[in-house]
């Protein structure tokens, strides 16, 4: 699982004009999984199942 910053640099994730994150491969807006036992937030694509981690 890559970080959101790495996903943006590699082109896997795109930001629109309202700073919403979308998956480049399927065009869906990323959802959020917030597990209290883990550090950070996991953003996931409901269409293809890819996941990215936001730390901080």
C-alpha positions as CSV (number, residue, x, y, z in Angstrom):
1,X,0.0,0.0,0.0
2,X,1.5,3.3,-1.1
3,X,1.0,6.7,0.4
4,X,-1.4,9.2,-1.1
5,X,1.5,11.5,-1.9
6,X,3.3,8.7,-3.8
7,X,0.1,7.9,-5.6
8,X,-0.3,11.5,-6.7
9,X,3.3,11.7,-8.0
10,X,3.0,8.4,-9.9
11,X,-0.4,9.4,-11.5
12,X,-2.5,6.7,-9.8
13,X,-4.5,9.4,-8.0
14,X,-5.8,12.7,-9.4
15,X,-7.1,15.8,-7.6
16,X,-10.0,17.8,-9.1
17,X,-10.7,21.5,-8.7
18,X,-12.3,21.0,-5.3
19,X,-9.3,19.0,-4.0
20,X,-11.2,15.7,-4.1
21,X,-9.1,12.6,-4.7
22,X,-10.1,10.3,-7.6
23,X,-8.7,7.1,-8.9
24,X,-7.0,7.5,-12.3
25,X,-7.8,4.0,-13.6
26,X,-11.5,3.9,-13.0
27,X,-12.4,7.6,-12.2
28,X,-14.2,6.9,-8.9
29,X,-13.9,9.2,-5.9
30,X,-11.9,7.7,-3.1
31,X,-13.6,6.6,0.1
32,X,-12.2,6.6,3.6
33,X,-11.5,3.8,6.0
34,X,-10.7,5.0,9.5
35,X,-9.5,2.2,11.7
36,X,-8.9,3.4,15.3
37,X,-6.3,0.6,15.9
38,X,-4.0,1.8,13.0
39,X,-2.0,5.0,12.5
40,X,-3.3,7.2,9.7
41,X,-6.2,7.1,7.4
42,X,-6.7,4.6,4.5
43,X,-8.3,5.9,1.3
44,X,-9.7,3.3,-1.0
45,X,-11.3,3.1,-4.5
46,X,-14.7,1.4,-4.4
47,X,-14.4,0.5,-8.1
48,X,-11.0,-1.3,-8.4
49,X,-10.1,-1.9,-4.7
50,X,-6.8,0.0,-4.6
51,X,-5.7,1.5,-1.3
52,X,-3.5,4.4,-0.2
53,X,-2.5,5.5,3.2
54,X,-2.5,9.1,4.6
55,X,-0.2,9.5,7.6
56,X,-0.4,12.7,9.6
